Amino acid sequence: MEFFEIPFFDDDFYKMCVRFLINFFFLTALIRFTYFRFTQRANYLLTFYLVGTVVFFLCFTLKKYEIDLGLALGLFAIFGILRYRTDQLNIREMTYLFVVIGLSIINALSNKKMSYIEIITANSIIVVLAHYLDWYWNSKRTSSKDIVYESLDFIRPEHHEKLKAELQEKLGFEIIRVEVGQIDFKGKTVKLKIRYKRES
């Protein structure tokens, strides 16, 4: 049954639904449980989901047509000239956007030569690698700061844990290490170098 030379139903509908569910599952694993978990920024969640969904359906639709290489490259070049004028994306967000587009293209354009096990494995490797690298990057993301501390109560080595706890309570961020520098016994001050975890 056709309307204006377009079939009402095609068997590729089931394939499209299965592929979309796979794509949406791995996009959620990447966006919600990796990107958002480590950044706690919700500004780009909608962008990532919508870009991933549109790219998937665009690629799946184009796969059904005979298009030459020039036209295909021209269509995908559109994504290379995207500009977010009101809010510039930093390197991290651009990387996640590229991965979202890449996953959607893989899931939409894979053909009979690629099994579902291969598709799922490729998606899993990309998401797991992104998760691990982001976790490792965050765990090593530290900074140092020099401060003058107006107390000599906890400068002895055996009291450094108490000093860290007091500084964390006053400064409001997690301190990894405290190094005692120059001590002024007359003024009862000490210079400290603290290493702490930076927020995303």
MDAnalysis code that builds the backbone (N, CA, C; Angstrom):
import MDAnalysis as mda
import numpy as np

u = mda.Universe.empty(600, n_residues=200, atom_resindex=np.repeat(np.arange(200), 3), trajectory=True)
u.add_TopologyAttr("name", ["N", "CA", "C"] * 200)
u.add_TopologyAttr("resid", np.arange(1, 201))
u.add_TopologyAttr("resname", ["MET", "GLU", "PHE", "PHE", "GLU", "ILE", "PRO", "PHE", "PHE", "ASP", "ASP", "ASP", "PHE", "TYR", "LYS", "MET", "CYS", "VAL", "ARG", "PHE", "LEU", "ILE", "ASN", "PHE", "PHE", "PHE", "LEU", "THR", "ALA", "LEU", "ILE", "ARG", "PHE", "THR", "TYR", "PHE", "ARG", "PHE", "THR", "GLN", "ARG", "ALA", "ASN", "TYR", "LEU", "LEU", "THR", "PHE", "TYR", "LEU", "VAL", "GLY", "THR", "VAL", "VAL", "PHE", "PHE", "LEU", "CYS", "PHE", "THR", "LEU", "LYS", "LYS", "TYR", "GLU", "ILE", "ASP", "LEU", "GLY", "LEU", "ALA", "LEU", "GLY", "LEU", "PHE", "ALA", "ILE", "PHE", "GLY", "ILE", "LEU", "ARG", "TYR", "ARG", "THR", "ASP", "GLN", "LEU", "ASN", "ILE", "ARG", "GLU", "MET", "THR", "TYR", "LEU", "PHE", "VAL", "VAL", "ILE", "GLY", "LEU", "SER", "ILE", "ILE", "ASN", "ALA", "LEU", "SER", "ASN", "LYS", "LYS", "MET", "SER", "TYR", "ILE", "GLU", "ILE", "ILE", "THR", "ALA", "ASN", "SER", "ILE", "ILE", "VAL", "VAL", "LEU", "ALA", "HIS", "TYR", "LEU", "ASP", "TRP", "TYR", "TRP", "ASN", "SER", "LYS", "ARG", "THR", "SER", "SER", "LYS", "ASP", "ILE", "VAL", "TYR", "GLU", "SER", "LEU", "ASP", "PHE", "ILE", "ARG", "PRO", "GLU", "HIS", "HIS", "GLU", "LYS", "LEU", "LYS", "ALA", "GLU", "LEU", "GLN", "GLU", "LYS", "LEU", "GLY", "PHE", "GLU", "ILE", "ILE", "ARG", "VAL", "GLU", "VAL", "GLY", "GLN", "ILE", "ASP", "PHE", "LYS", "GLY", "LYS", "THR", "VAL", "LYS", "LEU", "LYS", "ILE", "ARG", "TYR", "LYS", "ARG", "GLU", "SER"])
u.atoms.positions = np.array([
    [0.848, -1.198, 0.000],
    [0.000, 0.000, 0.000],
    [0.880, 1.242, 0.000],
    [0.657, 2.149, -0.948],
    [1.493, 3.319, -1.070],
    [0.649, 4.583, -1.132],
    [1.198, 5.655, -0.593],
    [0.596, 6.971, -0.689],
    [1.608, 7.883, -1.355],
    [1.253, 8.379, -2.565],
    [2.133, 9.266, -3.314],
    [3.517, 8.623, -3.493],
    [3.517, 7.366, -3.896],
    [4.721, 6.597, -4.208],
    [5.605, 6.320, -2.990],
    [5.059, 6.520, -1.791],
    [5.790, 6.222, -0.555],
    [5.075, 5.070, 0.146],
    [5.758, 3.958, 0.407],
    [5.101, 2.822, 1.069],
    [4.649, 3.193, 2.471],
    [3.485, 2.652, 2.856],
    [2.955, 2.935, 4.194],
    [3.762, 2.238, 5.277],
    [4.289, 1.046, 4.971],
    [5.053, 0.287, 5.970],
    [6.213, -0.411, 5.286],
    [7.310, -0.500, 6.022],
    [8.503, -1.167, 5.502],
    [9.112, -1.996, 6.632],
    [9.708, -3.138, 6.273],
    [10.307, -3.998, 7.295],
    [11.468, -3.336, 8.026],
    [12.051, -2.300, 7.420],
    [13.141, -1.586, 8.077],
    [12.685, -0.834, 9.321],
    [11.354, -0.728, 9.495],
    [10.828, -0.047, 10.684],
    [11.296, -0.746, 11.956],
    [11.255, -2.084, 11.961],
    [11.681, -2.841, 13.148],
    [13.181, -2.645, 13.394],
    [13.945, -2.665, 12.305],
    [15.388, -2.451, 12.433],
    [15.671, -1.065, 13.000],
    [14.926, -0.080, 12.521],
    [15.120, 1.282, 13.000],
    [14.832, 1.388, 14.494],
    [13.761, 0.746, 14.944],
    [13.383, 0.804, 16.362],
    [14.443, 0.149, 17.244],
    [14.927, -1.027, 16.822],
    [15.945, -1.723, 17.603],
    [17.223, -0.901, 17.662],
    [17.635, -0.384, 16.505],
    [18.849, 0.434, 16.466],
    [18.695, 1.690, 17.322],
    [17.517, 2.300, 17.280],
    [17.304, 3.514, 18.073],
    [17.371, 3.213, 19.567],
    [16.802, 2.087, 19.997],
    [16.862, 1.717, 21.411],
    [18.310, 1.482, 21.853],
    [19.094, 0.822, 21.004],
    [20.505, 0.619, 21.310],
    [21.210, 1.968, 21.418],
    [20.939, 2.843, 20.448],
    [21.569, 4.164, 20.437],
    [21.185, 4.966, 21.673],
    [19.906, 4.953, 22.023],
    [19.433, 5.730, 23.173],
    [20.017, 5.182, 24.475],
    [20.137, 3.869, 24.576],
    [20.707, 3.250, 25.777],
    [22.146, 3.706, 25.993],
    [22.947, 3.657, 24.933],
    [24.356, 4.020, 25.080],
    [24.545, 5.533, 25.183],
    [23.659, 6.314, 24.566],
    [23.707, 7.755, 24.771],
    [23.429, 8.107, 26.227],
    [22.467, 7.416, 26.834],
    [22.155, 7.648, 28.241],
    [23.326, 7.255, 29.132],
    [23.969, 6.125, 28.823],
    [25.138, 5.699, 29.594],
    [26.254, 6.732, 29.496],
    [26.416, 7.318, 28.316],
    [27.471, 8.308, 28.114],
    [27.114, 9.659, 28.722],
    [25.891, 10.137, 28.438],
    [25.504, 11.493, 28.831],
    [25.141, 11.582, 30.305],
    [24.238, 10.693, 30.727],
    [23.717, 10.793, 32.104],
    [24.657, 10.199, 33.140],
    [25.256, 9.043, 32.835],
    [26.034, 8.344, 33.853],
    [27.546, 8.543, 33.712],
    [27.983, 9.291, 32.711],
    [29.400, 9.638, 32.620],
    [29.566, 11.149, 32.645],
    [29.077, 11.826, 31.604],
    [29.261, 13.282, 31.527],
    [28.641, 13.993, 32.735],
    [27.354, 13.752, 33.006],
    [26.681, 14.474, 34.084],
    [27.214, 14.068, 35.454],
    [27.583, 12.804, 35.606],
    [28.092, 12.341, 36.899],
    [29.374, 13.062, 37.291],
    [30.249, 13.309, 36.327],
    [31.547, 13.897, 36.644],
    [31.562, 15.415, 36.545],
    [30.599, 16.004, 35.842],
    [30.589, 17.465, 35.705],
    [29.483, 18.127, 36.516],
    [28.373, 17.409, 36.740],
    [27.209, 17.960, 37.437],
    [26.678, 19.209, 36.727],
    [26.859, 19.251, 35.404],
    [26.325, 20.361, 34.607],
    [25.233, 19.836, 33.688],
    [24.048, 20.403, 33.832],
    [22.899, 19.936, 33.052],
    [22.641, 20.798, 31.822],
    [23.498, 21.816, 31.588],
    [23.257, 22.770, 30.496],
    [23.173, 22.103, 29.133],
    [24.001, 21.058, 28.918],
    [24.110, 20.481, 27.583],
    [23.444, 19.111, 27.451],
    [22.741, 18.661, 28.473],
    [22.098, 17.350, 28.398],
    [21.080, 17.301, 27.260],
    [20.244, 18.326, 27.183],
    [19.241, 18.386, 26.115],
    [19.922, 18.435, 24.748],
    [20.975, 19.229, 24.627],
    [21.703, 19.344, 23.354],
    [22.263, 17.995, 22.923],
    [22.927, 17.285, 23.834],
    [23.531, 15.998, 23.501],
    [22.478, 14.985, 23.055],
    [21.369, 14.909, 23.793],
    [20.317, 13.949, 23.441],
    [19.700, 14.274, 22.082],
    [19.378, 15.541, 21.858],
    [18.720, 15.911, 20.606],
    [19.665, 15.768, 19.411],
    [20.922, 16.184, 19.566],
    [21.881, 16.032, 18.471],
    [22.069, 14.560, 18.140],
    [22.213, 13.720, 19.182],
    [22.378, 12.284, 18.960],
    [21.179, 11.670, 18.261],
    [19.977, 12.080, 18.661],
    [18.757, 11.529, 18.067],
    [18.602, 11.975, 16.611],
    [18.819, 13.268, 16.357],
    [18.673, 13.787, 14.993],
    [19.715, 13.173, 14.060],
    [20.952, 13.056, 14.519],
    [22.005, 12.460, 13.689],
    [21.668, 11.010, 13.378],
    [21.148, 10.282, 14.365],
    [20.784, 8.880, 14.139],
    [19.731, 8.758, 13.036],
    [18.633, 9.494, 13.165],
    [17.563, 9.382, 12.172],
    [17.991, 9.937, 10.813],
    [18.819, 10.979, 10.814],
    [19.314, 11.523, 9.552],
    [20.162, 10.480, 8.822],
    [21.071, 9.842, 9.551],
    [21.937, 8.834, 8.924],
    [21.147, 7.607, 8.499],
    [20.207, 7.194, 9.329],
    [19.404, 6.014, 8.986],
    [18.571, 6.274, 7.739],
    [18.047, 7.500, 7.626],
    [17.248, 7.855, 6.449],
    [18.118, 7.931, 5.200],
    [19.270, 8.585, 5.315],
    [20.155, 8.734, 4.157],
    [20.686, 7.394, 3.669],
    [20.795, 6.423, 4.567],
    [21.315, 5.107, 4.186],
    [20.407, 4.418, 3.182],
    [19.136, 4.775, 3.154],
    [18.174, 4.132, 2.265],
    [18.190, 4.734, 0.861],
    [18.979, 5.797, 0.672],
    [19.025, 6.450, -0.622],
    [20.412, 6.314, -1.226],
    [20.464, 6.332, -2.546],
    [21.738, 6.301, -3.248],
    [22.233, 7.738, -3.383],
    [23.236, 8.094, -2.596],
    [23.793, 9.437, -2.667],
    [25.285, 9.331, -2.956],
    [25.804, 10.304, -3.703],
    [27.227, 10.236, -4.040],
    [28.071, 10.718, -2.867],
    [29.366, 10.481, -2.953],
    [30.268, 10.799, -1.852],
    [30.302, 12.294, -1.564],
    [30.247, 13.108, -2.616],
    [30.288, 14.547, -2.426],
    [29.121, 15.067, -1.616],
    [27.918, 14.570, -1.936],
    [26.737, 14.998, -1.192],
    [26.814, 14.532, 0.255],
    [27.275, 13.306, 0.458],
    [27.379, 12.778, 1.825],
    [28.352, 13.603, 2.660],
    [29.508, 13.926, 2.073],
    [30.483, 14.736, 2.797],
    [29.941, 16.135, 3.066],
    [29.184, 16.674, 2.122],
    [28.595, 17.992, 2.311],
    [27.592, 18.010, 3.452],
    [26.789, 16.948, 3.558],
    [25.808, 16.871, 4.633],
    [26.478, 16.788, 6.001],
    [27.534, 15.965, 6.086],
    [28.192, 15.818, 7.380],
    [29.083, 17.008, 7.705],
    [29.455, 17.775, 6.694],
    [30.244, 18.988, 6.953],
    [29.430, 20.035, 7.707],
    [28.099, 19.897, 7.653],
    [27.235, 20.819, 8.393],
    [27.599, 20.819, 9.865],
    [27.899, 19.608, 10.395],
    [28.210, 19.508, 11.814],
    [29.558, 20.133, 12.144],
    [30.407, 20.301, 11.132],
    [31.709, 20.903, 11.363],
    [31.668, 22.410, 11.452],
    [30.558, 23.031, 11.025],
    [30.466, 24.492, 11.052],
    [29.428, 24.969, 12.065],
    [28.984, 24.070, 12.926],
    [28.026, 24.465, 13.956],
    [28.681, 25.462, 14.907],
    [27.972, 26.502, 15.259],
    [28.476, 27.479, 16.215],
    [27.364, 27.781, 17.223],
    [27.715, 27.729, 18.511],
    [26.767, 28.088, 19.562],
    [27.135, 29.517, 19.992],
    [26.473, 30.485, 19.360],
    [26.860, 31.885, 19.526],
    [26.671, 32.379, 20.957],
    [25.628, 31.910, 21.649],
    [25.330, 32.452, 22.961],
    [26.181, 31.824, 24.056],
    [26.700, 30.625, 23.825],
    [27.467, 29.939, 24.861],
    [28.502, 29.051, 24.189],
    [29.752, 29.491, 24.162],
    [30.803, 28.749, 23.493],
    [31.086, 27.439, 24.232],
    [31.180, 26.356, 23.471],
    [31.487, 25.061, 24.070],
    [32.982, 24.961, 24.341],
    [33.331, 24.431, 25.529],
    [34.743, 24.212, 25.792],
    [35.166, 22.856, 25.228],
    [36.443, 22.527, 25.392],
    [36.987, 21.313, 24.785],
    [36.268, 20.072, 25.289],
    [35.937, 20.042, 26.563],
    [35.293, 18.852, 27.128],
    [33.928, 18.624, 26.507],
    [33.112, 19.674, 26.437],
    [31.783, 19.539, 25.838],
    [31.863, 19.213, 24.347],
    [32.834, 19.807, 23.647],
    [33.002, 19.505, 22.225],
    [33.388, 18.043, 22.017],
    [34.210, 17.523, 22.924],
    [34.601, 16.110, 22.834],
    [33.394, 15.206, 23.020],
    [32.575, 15.494, 24.030],
    [31.378, 14.683, 24.253],
    [30.404, 14.813, 23.084],
    [30.293, 16.010, 22.516],
    [29.410, 16.193, 21.364],
    [29.894, 15.344, 20.188],
    [31.206, 15.309, 19.981],
    [31.770, 14.494, 18.904],
    [31.502, 13.011, 19.145],
    [31.645, 12.561, 20.393],
    [31.390, 11.149, 20.718],
    [29.917, 10.816, 20.520],
    [29.024, 11.720, 20.920],
    [27.582, 11.507, 20.727],
    [27.266, 11.346, 19.242],
    [27.819, 12.225, 18.416],
    [27.602, 12.134, 16.965],
    [28.185, 10.834, 16.426],
    [29.392, 10.477, 16.880],
    [30.033, 9.247, 16.421],
    [29.231, 8.005, 16.754],
    [28.736, 7.921, 17.988],
    [27.912, 6.770, 18.386],
    [26.659, 6.673, 17.522],
    [26.010, 7.803, 17.305],
    [24.768, 7.805, 16.528],
    [25.019, 7.384, 15.081],
    [26.136, 7.810, 14.503],
    [26.468, 7.413, 13.135],
    [26.749, 5.922, 13.058],
    [27.509, 5.399, 14.022],
    [27.803, 3.961, 14.053],
    [26.522, 3.148, 14.120],
    [25.622, 3.535, 15.014],
    [24.388, 2.771, 15.213],
    [23.426, 2.879, 14.038],
    [23.492, 3.980, 13.297],
    [22.558, 4.167, 12.189],
    [23.068, 3.578, 10.879],
    [24.369, 3.669, 10.626],
    [24.906, 3.298, 9.317],
    [25.440, 1.874, 9.230],
    [25.540, 1.168, 10.354],
    [26.034, -0.214, 10.289],
    [25.077, -1.060, 9.452],
    [25.650, -1.941, 8.617],
    [24.833, -2.740, 7.704],
    [24.926, -4.225, 8.044],
    [24.541, -5.062, 7.080],
    [24.496, -6.508, 7.307],
    [25.873, -7.108, 7.574],
    [26.920, -6.393, 7.179],
    [28.267, -6.910, 7.402],
    [28.707, -6.769, 8.853],
    [27.890, -6.081, 9.653],
    [28.229, -5.860, 11.061],
    [27.105, -6.414, 11.933],
    [27.419, -7.353, 12.802],
    [26.403, -7.982, 13.649],
    [26.042, -7.071, 14.823],
    [24.936, -7.429, 15.501],
    [24.529, -6.654, 16.670],
    [25.542, -6.783, 17.796],
    [26.195, -7.942, 17.898],
    [27.233, -8.115, 18.918],
    [28.380, -7.134, 18.670],
    [28.748, -6.957, 17.414],
    [29.815, -6.012, 17.079],
    [29.390, -4.575, 17.362],
    [28.132, -4.254, 17.045],
    [27.630, -2.903, 17.302],
    [27.641, -2.603, 18.799],
    [27.117, -3.547, 19.588],
    [27.051, -3.359, 21.039],
    [28.454, -3.307, 21.640],
    [29.361, -4.143, 21.128],
    [30.738, -4.129, 21.635],
    [31.419, -2.799, 21.346],
    [31.240, -2.283, 20.123],
    [31.844, -0.991, 19.763],
    [31.295, 0.127, 20.643],
    [29.981, 0.138, 20.843],
    [29.370, 1.143, 21.720],
    [29.891, 1.026, 23.143],
    [29.984, -0.206, 23.639],
    [30.422, -0.440, 25.015],
    [31.857, 0.032, 25.223],
    [32.733, -0.265, 24.261],
    [34.134, 0.144, 24.387],
    [34.242, 1.666, 24.465],
    [33.503, 2.367, 23.604],
    [33.561, 3.832, 23.587],
    [33.058, 4.411, 24.898],
    [31.907, 3.919, 25.390],
    [31.321, 4.459, 26.618],
    [32.188, 4.131, 27.830],
    [32.661, 2.886, 27.929],
    [33.503, 2.489, 29.070],
    [34.813, 3.274, 29.071],
    [35.399, 3.464, 27.906],
    [36.642, 4.225, 27.812],
    [36.429, 5.679, 28.227],
    [35.325, 6.279, 27.755],
    [35.023, 7.663, 28.134],
    [34.803, 7.772, 29.639],
    [34.086, 6.793, 30.209],
    [33.807, 6.805, 31.653],
    [35.098, 6.696, 32.450],
    [35.952, 5.752, 32.068],
    [37.203, 5.540, 32.812],
    [38.117, 6.751, 32.712],
    [38.293, 7.280, 31.497],
    [39.182, 8.418, 31.313],
    [38.674, 9.655, 32.043],
    [37.360, 9.877, 32.045],
    [36.808, 11.028, 32.754],
    [36.979, 10.857, 34.261],
    [36.757, 9.629, 34.742],
    [36.954, 9.356, 36.175],
    [38.411, 9.575, 36.567],
    [39.335, 9.051, 35.762],
    [40.761, 9.180, 36.067],
    [41.181, 10.644, 36.028],
    [40.698, 11.391, 35.029],
    [41.026, 12.803, 34.899],
    [40.532, 13.593, 36.100],
    [39.318, 13.293, 36.565],
    [38.766, 13.994, 37.726],
    [39.514, 13.647, 38.999],
    [39.927, 12.377, 39.132],
    [40.623, 11.964, 40.352],
    [41.995, 12.612, 40.464],
    [42.588, 13.009, 39.320],
    [43.914, 13.631, 39.331],
    [43.846, 15.144, 39.223],
    [42.662, 15.698, 39.188],
    [42.509, 17.136, 38.962],
    [42.675, 17.883, 40.278],
    [43.885, 18.366, 40.538],
    [44.177, 19.041, 41.797],
    [44.865, 20.374, 41.537],
    [44.845, 21.229, 42.560],
    [45.546, 22.511, 42.521],
    [46.203, 22.741, 43.871],
    [47.103, 23.728, 43.915],
    [47.764, 24.062, 45.180],
    [47.566, 25.537, 45.475],
    [47.676, 25.877, 46.751],
    [47.483, 27.260, 47.178],
    [48.313, 27.496, 48.430],
    [48.911, 28.686, 48.523],
    [49.667, 29.083, 49.711],
    [48.785, 29.947, 50.593],
    [48.747, 29.627, 51.866],
    [47.945, 30.404, 52.809],
    [48.772, 30.678, 54.064],
    [48.386, 31.714, 54.795],
    [48.994, 32.029, 56.090],
    [47.998, 31.641, 57.173],
    [48.425, 30.737, 58.045],
    [47.537, 30.187, 59.069],
    [47.921, 30.784, 60.425],
    [46.978, 31.419, 61.077],
    [47.248, 32.139, 62.321],
    [47.037, 31.253, 63.543],
    [47.760, 30.168, 63.582],
    [47.725, 29.275, 64.740],
    [48.878, 28.289, 64.619],
    [49.471, 27.935, 65.751],
    [50.554, 26.964, 65.766],
    [50.150, 25.672, 66.476],
    [48.843, 25.519, 66.722],
    [48.368, 24.388, 67.515],
    [48.610, 23.045, 66.839],
    [48.457, 22.977, 65.484],
    [48.490, 21.693, 64.791],
    [49.655, 21.572, 63.792],
    [50.774, 22.288, 64.053],
    [51.875, 22.245, 63.096],
    [52.768, 21.027, 63.281],
    [52.664, 20.341, 64.407],
    [53.459, 19.130, 64.610],
    [52.957, 18.034, 63.660],
    [53.876, 17.189, 63.123],
    [53.491, 16.159, 62.143],
    [52.355, 15.254, 62.605],
    [52.320, 14.896, 63.882],
    [51.275, 13.987, 64.361],
    [49.900, 14.641, 64.407],
    [49.847, 15.970, 64.228],
    [48.567, 16.691, 64.265],
    [48.103, 17.139, 62.883],
    [48.776, 16.691, 61.819],
    [48.440, 17.166, 60.476],
    [47.035, 16.763, 60.022],
    [46.550, 15.613, 60.480],
    [45.185, 15.198, 60.115],
    [44.155, 16.147, 60.715],
    [44.408, 16.587, 61.951],
    [43.507, 17.558, 62.583],
    [43.582, 18.896, 61.848],
    [44.801, 19.248, 61.396],
    [44.970, 20.493, 60.640],
    [44.205, 20.429, 59.321],
    [44.294, 19.287, 58.620],
    [43.560, 19.119, 57.372],
    [42.060, 19.228, 57.598],
    [41.571, 18.583, 58.671],
    [40.139, 18.606, 58.956],
    [39.650, 20.023, 59.244],
    [40.449, 20.786, 59.998],
    [40.048, 22.161, 60.324],
    [40.056, 23.044, 59.083],
    [41.080, 22.878, 58.224],
    [41.149, 23.669, 56.998],
    [40.008, 23.321, 56.045],
    [39.681, 22.043, 55.939],
    [38.567, 21.623, 55.071],
    [37.256, 22.237, 55.534],
    [37.072, 22.289, 56.856],
    [35.830, 22.862, 57.389],
    [35.748, 24.354, 57.099],
    [36.889, 25.041, 57.178],
    [36.884, 26.486, 56.967],
    [36.847, 26.858, 55.490],
    [37.555, 26.082, 54.656],
    [37.666, 26.423, 53.236],
    [36.551, 25.832, 52.375],
    [35.995, 24.697, 52.795],
    [34.854, 24.134, 52.086],
    [35.188, 23.231, 50.932],
    [36.446, 22.781, 50.793],
    [36.769, 21.812, 49.756],
    [37.734, 20.763, 50.301],
    [37.820, 19.650, 49.590],
    [38.615, 18.523, 50.062],
    [40.105, 18.800, 49.878],
    [40.857, 18.665, 50.973],
    [42.296, 18.894, 50.959],
    [43.014, 17.552, 50.919],
    [43.934, 17.417, 49.986],
    [44.671, 16.166, 49.816],
    [45.925, 16.142, 50.683],
    [46.671, 17.253, 50.695],
    [47.924, 17.285, 51.435],
    [48.192, 18.688, 51.954],
    [48.841, 18.768, 53.135],
    [49.236, 20.041, 53.730],
    [50.735, 20.011, 53.985],
    [51.446, 21.032, 53.502],
    [52.885, 21.147, 53.737],
    [53.143, 22.395, 54.568],
    [53.874, 22.214, 55.646],
    [54.199, 23.323, 56.549],
    [55.444, 24.033, 56.040],
    [55.343, 25.366, 55.909],
    [56.466, 26.165, 55.447],
    [57.069, 26.987, 56.561],
    [57.312, 28.269, 56.269],
    [57.968, 29.159, 57.235],
    [57.073, 29.411, 58.442],
    [57.674, 29.313, 59.628],
    [56.938, 29.494, 60.874],
    [57.399, 30.778, 61.553],
    [56.446, 31.601, 61.962],
    [56.735, 32.831, 62.711],
    [56.239, 32.622, 64.140],
    [57.164, 32.263, 65.036],
    [56.766, 31.979, 66.417],
    [56.349, 33.247, 67.150],
    [56.956, 34.365, 66.763],
    [56.608, 35.624, 67.430],
    [55.192, 36.052, 67.074],
    [54.878, 35.990, 65.783],
    [53.537, 36.383, 65.349],
    [52.535, 35.249, 65.407],
    [53.004, 34.045, 65.753],
    [52.164, 32.845, 65.851],
    [51.411, 32.569, 64.543],
    [52.166, 32.640, 63.449],
    [51.600, 32.315, 62.141],
    [52.505, 31.305, 61.437],
    [51.964, 30.598, 60.495],
    [52.729, 29.628, 59.718],
    [52.227, 29.668, 58.278],
    [53.171, 29.569, 57.334],
    [52.800, 29.514, 55.923],
    [52.569, 28.055, 55.529],
    [51.419, 27.796, 54.939],
    [51.046, 26.439, 54.539],
    [50.845, 26.371, 53.033],
    [51.261, 25.278, 52.440],
    [50.938, 24.986, 51.037],
    [49.956, 23.823, 51.043],
    [48.762, 24.077, 50.575],
    [47.743, 23.027, 50.563],
    [47.481, 22.576, 49.126],
    [47.282, 21.288, 48.952],
    [46.892, 20.713, 47.651],
    [45.491, 20.191, 47.814],
    [44.606, 20.609, 46.928],
    [43.190, 20.274, 47.063],
    [42.598, 19.895, 45.725],
    [41.440, 19.224, 45.783],
    [40.735, 18.831, 44.568],
    [39.933, 19.989, 44.025],
    [40.134, 20.251, 42.738],
    [39.353, 21.298, 42.086],
    [37.980, 20.783, 41.714],
    [36.998, 21.662, 41.755],
    [35.665, 21.301, 41.287],
    [35.632, 21.378, 39.778],
    [34.706, 20.594, 39.148],
    [34.615, 20.569, 37.692],
    [34.166, 21.908, 37.173],
])
